[in-house]
Amino acid sequence: MASNLLSRIQANGFVIDGMTSDSRDVKKNFLFFAIKGSNLDGNQYIKEVLKKKPSAIITSTKNKIKTNIPIIYVNNVRKEYASAVYNFYQNNINKKIAITGTNGKTSVVFYIEFILKKLGNKCGTIGTLGSKFKNIKSNLTTPDPIDIGKLFQKFSQNSYDTVAMEASSHALDQYRLFGLRYDVLALTNISHDHLDYHKNLDNYINAKLKLFIQYLKPHGVNIISNNMQNYNTVSKKLKNNNIKFKTFGYKKSDFRIKEISRLNSKVKMELKHNSNKHIFKFNNLPAFQIENFLLASSIVYELGYEFKKIIALSLIVPSVPGRMELVGVKENQSKIFVDFAHTPDALINVLKETSLMNKGRLHVVFGCGGERDKTKRALMGKIALKYADNVIITDDNPRNEDAKSIRHQIIGSSKKMLEIADRTKAIKYATENLNKNDILVIAGKGHEKYQIVKNKSIPFDDVKISRRYL
C-alpha cells in the first residue's frame, strides 16, 4: 500500500533521506513523526529536531511553533508513520506470514522457519527471538515500523523468499503494521495477559483481531485455533466483520488434529484436512509444542507445500530456545527446564506437561514482571501451588516497581511458597535441592539474556545460571 503522505511530500520537491519517530535519530532531510506514547511525547522534541533541518515534521497535535520547515498535521500519525516507512523501505518478499496470540507465537514462527528451510525456502523471522541481522535490534516482540521496514528490505536484499513474524496486541493497537499485507495469518490462542495496557479482555481480543480484519491480502488465508476458551467470542467478532477464516484444532476443524498414541516420549498425531489424514510422529516434544508444530505445518501447507514433505520433518524438529528447553540432567536423573511462561495459561501448560513426564516431585521457580499486568500475579501463584509440589517465588524484571511488593502479590496469604528475592540464589537453591527423578521448571524469562531493574538491563541468563549448579 503506497503512502499518499510520502508521495505528496516527494511530489512537492522535498528530498527524503530517511525517517524516524525517535528525535535522537533525526538527520538532515529526514521526516520526523512526532508520536505521543504512554511515557514520552515526540511533540515535546520538535524544537530540538528543527535544529537538525529535517524535510518535514508530521504530527497529530496542533502547536504554535514558527518555522520555515513544513509541519504537516494528520489525523493518525501512527498510521502515517508505518505506511510511509513501508513505502520508503521497498522489498520483494514473496510471502509474508504473521502470527498473533497470547502464547505460542514464537514457537510457531520458529517452526515455520525450520520447515521452510528444510524444504528449500529461505525464510526470515521477526519476533521475540530476534532476526538474522545483528545491527537491527529490538526488545519488542513486534518492533517499531522503522525496524520492521529495514528488516524486510534486508531480507529482500539477501534473497529471502518468505518472512514469518510475530504480531503483538500492542503493535496492532499502535498500528505498527499499517500498510503491510499478509498471505497467511494465524491466531494461536487468547487468554489472560496485558490487561494493564488493554484494560479488559474485550479490548485485548479486539486488538488481536485487527490483524485479520485489516491486514490480509485479497486471496490470503486466515487460520484460527478453536482450542481456546474464547473461540466463540473470536469467531462471532470475525463473522460480524465478514472475515472468512479456516479453523485448526482438536474440535471439528478445517485442520483437525487428534492424538493417536503416546508411549513415553513418543507421540503419534493425525492431522486431517479435506478428508485426507496425515500421520505425524514426534519424539521428546511437549504436547503444546506438537500443537504449535502442526499449526506451523498447516500454515506452510497454505503456502503451497504438500503435507507428505512436511511429515518427514516431525521427528527431527529442534527445541525452541527458552520454550521447555532442557537445560540438563543431574546425576540423580532430575531434570531442569527453562521456559518463557509468563502468563497464567502458559504456566498451566508447562506445569501440566512436566507433570506428565515426572516420576519425582515437580519444582517451579518464577516471578512476575514489574510495570506489567498486575491482575495475573495472584492467579499465577495459585496455579503454581495447584500443579507443583514446591514453589519458589523470585524476581523477574521488576523494572521500576517494588520487587518485594510484586513477590507478595504472587504469594498472597499462602504459607506454602518459598520467597527468594535474588533470582540466582533461587535457581541455585532449587537446583541443589532436587532429589532423584525430580523436575525443575524455571519459568518467566526463557530466552531472555537480561534482568531489568529500574531502567537498567543487567546481563542474566536462566539457562547459563542453572547449568552452573548441575
The 8 nearest C-alpha neighbors of each residue, nearest first, counted from 0:
[[1, 178, 2, 179, 86, 82, 180, 85],
 [2, 0, 86, 3, 82, 178, 83, 6],
 [1, 3, 83, 5, 4, 82, 86, 6],
 [4, 2, 6, 5, 7, 1, 83, 8],
 [3, 5, 7, 2, 6, 8, 79, 83],
 [4, 6, 8, 2, 7, 3, 83, 9],
 [5, 7, 3, 9, 4, 8, 10, 2],
 [8, 6, 10, 4, 9, 5, 3, 11],
 [7, 9, 5, 11, 10, 6, 13, 4],
 [8, 10, 6, 13, 11, 12, 7, 5],
 [11, 9, 7, 12, 8, 6, 13, 5],
 [12, 10, 9, 8, 13, 7, 6, 14],
 [11, 13, 9, 10, 14, 8, 7, 15],
 [12, 14, 9, 11, 8, 15, 54, 10],
 [13, 15, 28, 16, 12, 54, 9, 29],
 [16, 14, 28, 29, 17, 13, 54, 30],
 [17, 15, 29, 28, 14, 18, 27, 30],
 [18, 16, 29, 15, 30, 19, 28, 26],
 [17, 19, 30, 29, 31, 84, 16, 20],
 [18, 20, 31, 21, 32, 30, 25, 24],
 [19, 21, 32, 31, 33, 22, 34, 41],
 [22, 20, 23, 19, 24, 25, 41, 31],
 [21, 23, 24, 25, 48, 20, 44, 41],
 [24, 22, 21, 25, 48, 26, 20, 19],
 [25, 23, 22, 21, 26, 19, 20, 18],
 [24, 26, 22, 23, 29, 19, 31, 48],
 [27, 25, 29, 51, 28, 53, 24, 52],
 [26, 28, 53, 52, 29, 51, 25, 54],
 [29, 27, 54, 53, 15, 16, 14, 26],
 [30, 28, 17, 53, 18, 54, 16, 27],
 [29, 31, 18, 55, 54, 53, 56, 17],
 [32, 30, 56, 19, 20, 18, 57, 33],
 [31, 33, 20, 57, 34, 56, 58, 19],
 [34, 32, 41, 58, 42, 20, 57, 31],
 [35, 33, 41, 32, 40, 36, 76, 20],
 [34, 36, 40, 41, 39, 33, 42, 37],
 [37, 35, 39, 38, 40, 34, 41, 173],
 [36, 38, 39, 35, 40, 196, 34, 41],
 [39, 37, 36, 40, 35, 41, 34, 43],
 [40, 38, 36, 37, 35, 41, 43, 34],
 [39, 41, 35, 42, 36, 43, 34, 38],
 [42, 40, 33, 34, 43, 44, 35, 39],
 [43, 41, 33, 40, 44, 45, 34, 35],
 [42, 44, 41, 40, 45, 46, 39, 33],
 [43, 45, 47, 42, 41, 46, 48, 22],
 [44, 46, 48, 47, 42, 43, 49, 41],
 [47, 45, 49, 48, 44, 50, 43, 64],
 [46, 48, 44, 45, 49, 50, 51, 22],
 [47, 49, 45, 50, 46, 51, 22, 44],
 [50, 48, 46, 51, 52, 47, 45, 53],
 [49, 51, 48, 52, 47, 46, 53, 45],
 [50, 52, 49, 48, 27, 26, 53, 25],
 [53, 51, 27, 49, 50, 28, 54, 26],
 [52, 54, 28, 29, 27, 55, 30, 51],
 [55, 53, 28, 29, 30, 13, 15, 52],
 [56, 54, 69, 30, 53, 70, 68, 31],
 [57, 55, 70, 31, 30, 32, 71, 69],
 [58, 56, 32, 71, 70, 72, 33, 31],
 [59, 57, 33, 72, 60, 76, 32, 73],
 [58, 60, 73, 72, 76, 74, 75, 61],
 [61, 59, 58, 62, 72, 42, 33, 73],
 [62, 60, 59, 63, 72, 58, 64, 42],
 [63, 61, 64, 60, 42, 65, 70, 58],
 [64, 62, 65, 61, 66, 60, 70, 46],
 [63, 65, 62, 66, 46, 45, 70, 61],
 [66, 64, 63, 67, 68, 62, 70, 46],
 [65, 67, 68, 64, 69, 49, 70, 46],
 [68, 66, 69, 65, 70, 49, 55, 64],
 [67, 69, 66, 55, 70, 54, 53, 49],
 [70, 68, 55, 71, 67, 56, 54, 66],
 [71, 69, 56, 55, 57, 68, 72, 58],
 [70, 72, 57, 56, 69, 58, 73, 55],
 [71, 73, 58, 59, 57, 70, 74, 60],
 [74, 72, 59, 75, 76, 58, 71, 57],
 [73, 75, 59, 76, 72, 58, 79, 78],
 [76, 74, 77, 78, 73, 59, 79, 58],
 [75, 77, 79, 78, 59, 58, 80, 73],
 [78, 76, 80, 79, 75, 174, 81, 173],
 [79, 77, 81, 80, 76, 75, 174, 177],
 [78, 80, 76, 82, 77, 81, 83, 75],
 [79, 81, 77, 83, 78, 82, 76, 84],
 [82, 80, 84, 144, 78, 83, 177, 79],
 [81, 83, 178, 79, 2, 85, 84, 80],
 [82, 84, 2, 86, 80, 81, 85, 5],
 [83, 85, 87, 81, 86, 82, 145, 88],
 [86, 84, 88, 82, 148, 87, 83, 81],
 [85, 87, 83, 84, 1, 88, 89, 2],
 [86, 88, 84, 85, 89, 83, 17, 148],
 [89, 87, 85, 148, 86, 152, 84, 149],
 [88, 90, 87, 152, 86, 85, 91, 148],
 [91, 89, 152, 155, 92, 151, 88, 156],
 [92, 90, 155, 93, 89, 152, 160, 156],
 [93, 91, 160, 155, 90, 94, 161, 159],
 [92, 94, 160, 161, 91, 95, 159, 162],
 [95, 93, 161, 92, 182, 162, 160, 96],
 [94, 96, 181, 162, 182, 161, 163, 93],
 [95, 97, 163, 183, 181, 184, 182, 162],
 [98, 96, 164, 184, 165, 163, 166, 185],
 [99, 97, 185, 165, 104, 166, 184, 186],
 [98, 100, 166, 186, 104, 165, 167, 185],
 [101, 99, 188, 187, 186, 189, 102, 104],
 [100, 102, 189, 188, 190, 192, 103, 99],
 [103, 101, 100, 104, 345, 188, 187, 189],
 [102, 104, 106, 105, 107, 187, 291, 100],
 [105, 103, 107, 106, 98, 165, 102, 99],
 [104, 106, 108, 107, 103, 109, 127, 165],
 [105, 107, 109, 103, 108, 104, 110, 319],
 [106, 108, 110, 291, 295, 104, 109, 105],
 [107, 109, 111, 105, 106, 110, 163, 104],
 [110, 108, 106, 112, 107, 111, 105, 113],
 [109, 111, 113, 107, 112, 108, 292, 295],
 [112, 110, 108, 114, 295, 113, 109, 115],
 [111, 113, 115, 109, 110, 122, 114, 116],
 [114, 112, 110, 116, 111, 115, 109, 117],
 [115, 113, 117, 111, 116, 112, 110, 118],
 [116, 114, 118, 120, 112, 117, 113, 111],
 [115, 117, 120, 119, 113, 118, 114, 121],
 [116, 118, 114, 115, 119, 113, 120, 312],
 [119, 117, 115, 116, 120, 114, 308, 309],
 [118, 120, 116, 117, 115, 121, 114, 122],
 [121, 119, 115, 116, 118, 122, 160, 117],
 [120, 122, 159, 160, 116, 161, 119, 123],
 [123, 121, 161, 162, 112, 159, 120, 160],
 [122, 124, 162, 161, 163, 159, 154, 121],
 [125, 123, 163, 164, 162, 130, 126, 122],
 [126, 124, 164, 130, 129, 165, 163, 123],
 [127, 125, 140, 165, 129, 128, 164, 141],
 [126, 128, 140, 129, 105, 139, 125, 138],
 [127, 129, 126, 130, 105, 446, 125, 320],
 [130, 128, 126, 127, 125, 131, 136, 137],
 [129, 131, 125, 132, 124, 128, 126, 123],
 [132, 130, 133, 129, 123, 124, 154, 125],
 [131, 133, 130, 134, 135, 150, 136, 153],
 [132, 134, 135, 136, 131, 130, 129, 137],
 [133, 135, 132, 136, 131, 130, 137, 150],
 [136, 134, 133, 132, 146, 137, 150, 149],
 [137, 135, 134, 133, 138, 129, 146, 132],
 [136, 138, 139, 142, 135, 129, 146, 140],
 [139, 137, 140, 136, 142, 127, 129, 141],
 [138, 140, 142, 141, 137, 127, 126, 143],
 [141, 139, 127, 126, 142, 167, 165, 138],
 [140, 142, 139, 166, 126, 167, 165, 170],
 [143, 141, 139, 137, 146, 147, 140, 144],
 [142, 144, 146, 145, 175, 147, 141, 139],
 [145, 143, 147, 175, 81, 146, 148, 142],
 [146, 144, 148, 143, 147, 84, 149, 19],
 [147, 145, 149, 148, 143, 144, 142, 150],
 [146, 148, 144, 150, 149, 145, 142, 151],
 [149, 147, 145, 151, 146, 85, 150, 88],
 [148, 150, 152, 146, 147, 151, 153, 145],
 [151, 149, 153, 147, 152, 148, 154, 146],
 [150, 152, 154, 148, 153, 149, 90, 155],
 [151, 153, 90, 155, 149, 150, 154, 88],
 [154, 152, 150, 156, 155, 151, 149, 157],
 [153, 155, 157, 151, 159, 152, 156, 150],
 [154, 156, 152, 158, 153, 157, 90, 91],
 [157, 155, 153, 154, 158, 152, 159, 90],
 [156, 158, 154, 155, 159, 153, 152, 160],
 [159, 157, 155, 156, 160, 154, 121, 92],
 [160, 158, 121, 154, 155, 122, 161, 157],
 [159, 161, 93, 92, 121, 122, 158, 120],
 [162, 160, 122, 94, 159, 95, 93, 92],
 [161, 163, 123, 95, 122, 124, 96, 164],
 [164, 162, 96, 124, 97, 108, 95, 123],
 [165, 163, 125, 97, 124, 126, 96, 98],
 [164, 166, 98, 126, 97, 104, 99, 141],
 [167, 165, 99, 141, 98, 97, 164, 170],
 [166, 168, 170, 169, 141, 99, 171, 140],
 [167, 169, 171, 207, 170, 206, 172, 166],
 [170, 168, 172, 167, 171, 173, 206, 196],
 [171, 169, 173, 175, 167, 168, 172, 174],
 [172, 170, 168, 174, 173, 169, 206, 175],
 [171, 173, 169, 206, 170, 174, 168, 175],
 [172, 174, 170, 171, 175, 169, 77, 78],
 [175, 173, 171, 177, 176, 172, 78, 170],
 [176, 174, 170, 144, 173, 177, 81, 171],
 [177, 175, 174, 179, 178, 81, 171, 144],
 [178, 176, 174, 81, 179, 175, 82, 78],
 [177, 179, 82, 0, 176, 81, 85, 180],
 [180, 178, 177, 176, 214, 181, 0, 85],
 [181, 179, 214, 216, 215, 178, 182, 95],
 [180, 182, 95, 215, 216, 96, 183, 214],
 [181, 183, 219, 95, 216, 96, 94, 220],
 [184, 182, 220, 96, 219, 181, 221, 97],
 [185, 183, 221, 97, 96, 98, 222, 220],
 [184, 186, 222, 98, 223, 221, 99, 187],
 [185, 187, 223, 99, 100, 188, 98, 224],
 [186, 188, 100, 224, 103, 185, 99, 223],
 [189, 187, 100, 227, 186, 101, 224, 102],
 [188, 190, 101, 100, 229, 227, 191, 204],
 [189, 191, 101, 192, 344, 188, 229, 228],
 [190, 192, 343, 342, 189, 344, 375, 193],
 [193, 191, 194, 342, 190, 372, 101, 375],
 [194, 192, 195, 372, 196, 197, 371, 191],
 [195, 193, 198, 197, 196, 372, 199, 192],
 [194, 196, 372, 193, 198, 197, 371, 373],
 [197, 195, 194, 193, 198, 372, 169, 371],
 [196, 198, 194, 203, 199, 202, 195, 193],
 [199, 197, 194, 195, 196, 202, 200, 203],
 [198, 200, 194, 201, 202, 197, 203, 195],
 [199, 201, 203, 202, 204, 194, 198, 191],
 [200, 202, 204, 203, 199, 205, 197, 206],
 [203, 201, 205, 200, 204, 199, 197, 206],
 [202, 204, 200, 206, 201, 205, 197, 207],
 [203, 205, 201, 207, 206, 202, 200, 208],
 [206, 204, 202, 208, 207, 203, 201, 209],
 [207, 205, 203, 204, 209, 168, 172, 208],
 [208, 206, 204, 168, 205, 209, 210, 203],
 [207, 209, 205, 210, 211, 206, 204, 212],
 [210, 208, 212, 206, 211, 207, 213, 205],
 [209, 211, 208, 214, 213, 212, 207, 171],
 [212, 210, 208, 209, 213, 214, 215, 221],
 [211, 213, 209, 210, 214, 208, 242, 240],
 [214, 212, 210, 209, 211, 215, 180, 177],
 [213, 215, 180, 210, 211, 181, 212, 179],
 [216, 214, 181, 180, 219, 211, 213, 217],
 [215, 217, 219, 180, 181, 218, 182, 214],
 [218, 216, 219, 215, 182, 220, 180, 181],
 [219, 217, 216, 220, 182, 215, 183, 181],
 [218, 220, 182, 216, 183, 217, 215, 181],
 [221, 219, 183, 182, 184, 222, 244, 218],
 [220, 222, 244, 184, 185, 183, 245, 223],
 [223, 221, 185, 245, 246, 244, 184, 186],
 [224, 222, 246, 186, 185, 247, 245, 225],
 [223, 225, 247, 187, 226, 248, 246, 186],
 [226, 224, 230, 248, 227, 247, 223, 246],
 [227, 225, 248, 224, 249, 228, 230, 250],
 [228, 226, 188, 230, 229, 225, 189, 224],
 [227, 229, 230, 226, 190, 189, 231, 225],
 [228, 230, 232, 227, 231, 233, 189, 190],
 [229, 231, 233, 225, 227, 232, 228, 234],
 [232, 230, 234, 233, 229, 235, 228, 225],
 [231, 233, 235, 230, 229, 234, 236, 204],
 [234, 232, 230, 236, 231, 235, 237, 229],
 [233, 235, 231, 237, 232, 236, 230, 238],
 [236, 234, 238, 232, 233, 237, 239, 231],
 [235, 237, 239, 233, 238, 234, 232, 240],
 [238, 236, 240, 242, 234, 239, 235, 233],
 [237, 239, 241, 235, 240, 242, 236, 234],
 [240, 238, 236, 237, 241, 235, 242, 234],
 [239, 241, 237, 238, 242, 236, 212, 235],
 [242, 240, 238, 239, 237, 243, 212, 236],
 [243, 241, 237, 240, 238, 212, 244, 211],
 [244, 242, 241, 221, 238, 245, 237, 220],
 [245, 243, 221, 222, 242, 246, 220, 223],
 [244, 246, 222, 253, 221, 223, 247, 243],
 [247, 245, 223, 252, 253, 222, 224, 254],
 [246, 248, 224, 254, 252, 255, 223, 225],
 [249, 247, 255, 225, 226, 250, 224, 256],
 [248, 250, 256, 255, 257, 226, 251, 247],
 [249, 251, 248, 252, 255, 225, 226, 256],
 [252, 250, 255, 249, 253, 248, 246, 254],
 [253, 251, 255, 246, 254, 247, 250, 248],
 [252, 254, 246, 245, 272, 255, 247, 273],
 [253, 255, 247, 272, 252, 271, 246, 270],
 [256, 254, 252, 271, 248, 270, 249, 247],
 [255, 257, 270, 249, 269, 248, 271, 254],
 [258, 256, 269, 268, 249, 259, 270, 255],
 [257, 259, 268, 260, 267, 269, 256, 266],
 [260, 258, 268, 267, 257, 269, 261, 266],
 [259, 261, 267, 266, 258, 262, 268, 265],
 [262, 260, 266, 265, 263, 267, 264, 259],
 [261, 263, 265, 264, 266, 260, 267, 282],
 [262, 264, 265, 261, 356, 266, 283, 282],
 [265, 263, 283, 282, 262, 266, 261, 284],
 [266, 264, 282, 262, 263, 261, 281, 283],
 [267, 265, 261, 281, 260, 280, 282, 264],
 [266, 268, 280, 260, 259, 279, 258, 281],
 [269, 267, 258, 279, 259, 257, 278, 280],
 [268, 270, 278, 257, 256, 277, 279, 258],
 [271, 269, 256, 277, 255, 276, 278, 254],
 [270, 272, 276, 255, 275, 254, 277, 274],
 [271, 273, 254, 275, 274, 253, 276, 270],
 [272, 274, 275, 271, 253, 254, 276, 255],
 [275, 273, 272, 271, 276, 253, 277, 254],
 [276, 274, 272, 273, 271, 277, 270, 269],
 [277, 275, 271, 270, 269, 274, 272, 278],
 [276, 278, 270, 269, 271, 279, 275, 306],
 [277, 279, 269, 268, 270, 276, 280, 267],
 [280, 278, 268, 310, 267, 269, 313, 277],
 [281, 279, 267, 266, 313, 314, 268, 278],
 [282, 280, 314, 266, 313, 265, 267, 284],
 [281, 283, 265, 264, 284, 314, 266, 280],
 [284, 282, 264, 265, 285, 281, 266, 263],
 [283, 285, 282, 289, 288, 281, 286, 264],
 [286, 284, 288, 287, 289, 352, 283, 323],
 [285, 287, 289, 288, 290, 284, 352, 348],
 [288, 286, 290, 289, 285, 291, 348, 352],
 [289, 287, 291, 290, 285, 286, 292, 284],
 [290, 288, 292, 286, 291, 287, 293, 285],
 [289, 291, 287, 293, 288, 292, 294, 286],
 [292, 290, 288, 294, 107, 289, 293, 295],
 [293, 291, 295, 289, 294, 290, 110, 288],
 [292, 294, 296, 290, 295, 291, 289, 297],
 [293, 295, 297, 291, 296, 292, 290, 298],
 [296, 294, 292, 298, 111, 293, 107, 297],
 [295, 297, 293, 299, 294, 298, 292, 300],
 [298, 296, 300, 294, 295, 299, 293, 301],
 [299, 297, 295, 301, 300, 296, 294, 302],
 [298, 300, 302, 296, 301, 297, 304, 295],
 [301, 299, 304, 297, 302, 303, 298, 305],
 [300, 302, 298, 303, 299, 297, 304, 183],
 [303, 301, 299, 300, 304, 298, 183, 94],
 [302, 304, 301, 300, 305, 299, 298, 306],
 [305, 303, 300, 302, 299, 306, 301, 308],
 [306, 304, 307, 308, 300, 303, 309, 299],
 [305, 307, 309, 308, 310, 300, 304, 277],
 [306, 308, 310, 305, 309, 311, 277, 304],
 [309, 307, 306, 310, 305, 311, 304, 312],
 [308, 310, 306, 311, 307, 312, 296, 114],
 [311, 309, 307, 312, 279, 308, 313, 306],
 [310, 312, 309, 313, 308, 307, 314, 279],
 [313, 311, 310, 315, 309, 314, 316, 114],
 [312, 314, 316, 315, 310, 281, 311, 280],
 [315, 313, 281, 312, 316, 280, 282, 311],
 [316, 314, 312, 313, 317, 281, 311, 282],
 [315, 317, 313, 314, 312, 318, 113, 110],
 [318, 316, 315, 319, 113, 110, 284, 314],
 [319, 317, 320, 324, 316, 322, 323, 284],
 [318, 320, 322, 106, 321, 317, 109, 324],
 [321, 319, 322, 446, 318, 324, 445, 128],
 [320, 322, 445, 446, 338, 324, 337, 339],
 [321, 323, 338, 324, 319, 320, 339, 445],
 [324, 322, 338, 337, 336, 321, 325, 349],
 [323, 325, 322, 337, 321, 336, 326, 320],
 [324, 326, 336, 327, 335, 323, 337, 334],
 [327, 325, 336, 335, 324, 462, 337, 466],
 [326, 328, 325, 335, 334, 329, 466, 469],
 [327, 329, 334, 333, 332, 335, 330, 469],
 [330, 328, 332, 333, 331, 469, 334, 327],
 [331, 329, 332, 328, 333, 469, 435, 334],
 [330, 332, 435, 329, 333, 436, 434, 328],
 [333, 331, 436, 329, 330, 328, 435, 334],
 [332, 334, 436, 437, 329, 435, 331, 438],
 [335, 333, 328, 438, 327, 439, 332, 329],
 [334, 336, 439, 326, 327, 438, 440, 325],
 [335, 337, 325, 440, 324, 326, 323, 439],
 [338, 336, 441, 324, 445, 323, 321, 440],
 [337, 339, 445, 322, 323, 442, 321, 340],
 [338, 340, 445, 443, 444, 442, 321, 322],
 [341, 339, 443, 345, 346, 442, 338, 342],
 [340, 342, 443, 339, 345, 346, 343, 442],
 [341, 343, 345, 344, 340, 346, 192, 191],
 [344, 342, 346, 379, 345, 347, 375, 378],
 [345, 343, 347, 346, 342, 348, 190, 191],
 [344, 346, 340, 348, 342, 347, 343, 349],
 [345, 347, 340, 343, 349, 348, 344, 350],
 [346, 348, 344, 350, 345, 349, 351, 343],
 [349, 347, 345, 351, 346, 350, 352, 344],
 [348, 350, 352, 346, 351, 347, 353, 345],
 [349, 351, 353, 347, 352, 348, 354, 346],
 [352, 350, 354, 348, 349, 353, 347, 355],
 [351, 353, 349, 355, 350, 354, 348, 285],
 [352, 354, 350, 355, 356, 351, 357, 349],
 [353, 355, 357, 351, 352, 356, 350, 361],
 [356, 354, 353, 352, 357, 351, 358, 350],
 [357, 355, 353, 354, 358, 352, 263, 264],
 [356, 358, 354, 359, 355, 353, 438, 437],
 [359, 357, 436, 356, 437, 360, 354, 438],
 [358, 360, 437, 436, 357, 435, 361, 438],
 [361, 359, 437, 388, 438, 362, 357, 358],
 [360, 362, 438, 387, 388, 437, 439, 389],
 [363, 361, 439, 389, 387, 388, 390, 438],
 [364, 362, 440, 390, 439, 441, 391, 389],
 [363, 365, 391, 441, 392, 442, 390, 440],
 [366, 364, 442, 392, 393, 443, 441, 363],
 [365, 367, 393, 395, 394, 392, 443, 406],
 [368, 366, 395, 376, 369, 405, 394, 341],
 [369, 367, 396, 395, 397, 371, 370, 366],
 [368, 370, 397, 398, 371, 400, 396, 367],
 [371, 369, 400, 368, 398, 372, 399, 397],
 [370, 372, 369, 368, 373, 195, 193, 196],
 [371, 373, 195, 193, 194, 374, 375, 192],
 [374, 372, 375, 376, 371, 195, 370, 194],
 [373, 375, 372, 376, 377, 194, 378, 195],
 [374, 376, 378, 373, 377, 379, 372, 343],
 [377, 375, 409, 379, 378, 373, 374, 408],
 [376, 378, 409, 380, 379, 408, 375, 381],
 [379, 377, 381, 375, 380, 376, 382, 343],
 [378, 380, 382, 343, 376, 381, 377, 375],
 [379, 381, 409, 377, 383, 378, 382, 410],
 [380, 382, 384, 378, 379, 383, 385, 377],
 [383, 381, 379, 385, 384, 380, 378, 386],
 [382, 384, 380, 385, 381, 386, 387, 379],
 [385, 383, 381, 382, 387, 386, 380, 390],
 [384, 386, 382, 383, 387, 381, 388, 380],
 [385, 387, 383, 384, 350, 382, 351, 388],
 [388, 386, 361, 383, 389, 384, 362, 385],
 [389, 387, 361, 362, 360, 390, 386, 384],
 [388, 390, 362, 387, 363, 361, 391, 416],
 [391, 389, 416, 363, 362, 364, 417, 383],
 [392, 390, 417, 364, 418, 416, 363, 393],
 [393, 391, 418, 365, 366, 364, 417, 419],
 [392, 394, 420, 366, 419, 422, 365, 418],
 [393, 395, 366, 420, 422, 397, 396, 402],
 [394, 396, 366, 368, 367, 397, 393, 450],
 [395, 397, 451, 368, 450, 398, 452, 369],
 [398, 396, 369, 368, 402, 452, 400, 395],
 [399, 397, 453, 452, 369, 451, 396, 400],
 [400, 398, 453, 397, 401, 452, 369, 454],
 [399, 401, 369, 397, 398, 402, 370, 405],
 [400, 402, 404, 403, 405, 399, 397, 369],
 [403, 401, 405, 397, 404, 400, 406, 394],
 [404, 402, 406, 405, 401, 407, 420, 394],
 [403, 405, 407, 401, 402, 406, 408, 400],
 [406, 404, 408, 402, 403, 407, 409, 401],
 [407, 405, 403, 409, 408, 404, 410, 402],
 [406, 408, 410, 404, 409, 405, 411, 403],
 [407, 409, 405, 411, 406, 410, 377, 376],
 [410, 408, 377, 376, 380, 406, 407, 411],
 [409, 411, 407, 408, 413, 380, 406, 412],
 [412, 410, 408, 413, 407, 409, 377, 380],
 [411, 413, 410, 414, 407, 408, 415, 409],
 [414, 412, 415, 411, 410, 416, 380, 381],
 [413, 415, 416, 412, 417, 410, 411, 418],
 [416, 414, 413, 417, 390, 384, 389, 410],
 [417, 415, 390, 391, 414, 418, 413, 410],
 [416, 418, 391, 392, 390, 419, 415, 414],
 [419, 417, 392, 391, 393, 420, 416, 406],
 [420, 418, 393, 425, 421, 392, 417, 391],
 [419, 421, 393, 394, 422, 418, 425, 392],
 [420, 422, 424, 423, 419, 425, 393, 394],
 [421, 423, 425, 424, 393, 394, 420, 426],
 [422, 424, 426, 425, 421, 427, 464, 465],
 [425, 423, 427, 421, 422, 426, 428, 419],
 [424, 426, 422, 428, 419, 423, 427, 429],
 [427, 425, 429, 423, 424, 428, 430, 422],
 [426, 428, 424, 430, 425, 429, 431, 423],
 [429, 427, 425, 431, 426, 430, 424, 432],
 [428, 430, 426, 432, 427, 431, 425, 433],
 [431, 429, 427, 432, 428, 433, 426, 468],
 [430, 432, 428, 429, 433, 427, 468, 469],
 [433, 431, 429, 430, 428, 434, 427, 437],
 [434, 432, 430, 431, 437, 333, 429, 435],
 [435, 433, 437, 436, 432, 333, 331, 359],
 [434, 436, 331, 333, 437, 332, 359, 433],
 [437, 435, 333, 359, 332, 358, 434, 438],
 [438, 436, 359, 333, 360, 434, 435, 433],
 [439, 437, 334, 361, 333, 335, 362, 360],
 [438, 440, 362, 335, 363, 361, 336, 334],
 [441, 439, 363, 336, 337, 442, 335, 362],
 [442, 440, 364, 337, 363, 365, 336, 338],
 [443, 441, 338, 365, 340, 339, 440, 337],
 [442, 444, 341, 339, 340, 365, 445, 338],
 [443, 445, 339, 447, 442, 446, 338, 461],
 [444, 446, 339, 321, 338, 447, 337, 443],
 [445, 447, 321, 320, 444, 448, 339, 128],
 [448, 446, 444, 445, 449, 460, 459, 321],
 [449, 447, 460, 459, 458, 446, 450, 461],
 [448, 450, 459, 458, 457, 456, 447, 460],
 [449, 451, 457, 396, 459, 456, 458, 452],
 [452, 450, 396, 456, 398, 455, 457, 397],
 [451, 453, 398, 455, 397, 454, 396, 450],
 [454, 452, 398, 399, 455, 451, 397, 400],
 [455, 453, 452, 398, 451, 456, 399, 457],
 [456, 454, 452, 451, 453, 457, 398, 450],
 [457, 455, 451, 450, 449, 458, 452, 454],
 [456, 458, 450, 449, 455, 451, 459, 452],
 [459, 457, 449, 448, 450, 456, 460, 451],
 [458, 460, 449, 448, 450, 457, 461, 447],
 [459, 461, 448, 463, 462, 464, 449, 447],
 [462, 460, 464, 463, 465, 459, 337, 445],
 [463, 461, 465, 460, 464, 326, 466, 337],
 [464, 462, 466, 460, 465, 461, 467, 459],
 [463, 465, 461, 467, 466, 462, 460, 423],
 [464, 466, 467, 462, 463, 468, 461, 426],
 [467, 465, 463, 469, 468, 464, 462, 326],
 [468, 466, 465, 464, 469, 463, 427, 462],
 [467, 469, 466, 465, 427, 430, 431, 464],
 [468, 466, 329, 467, 465, 327, 430, 328]]
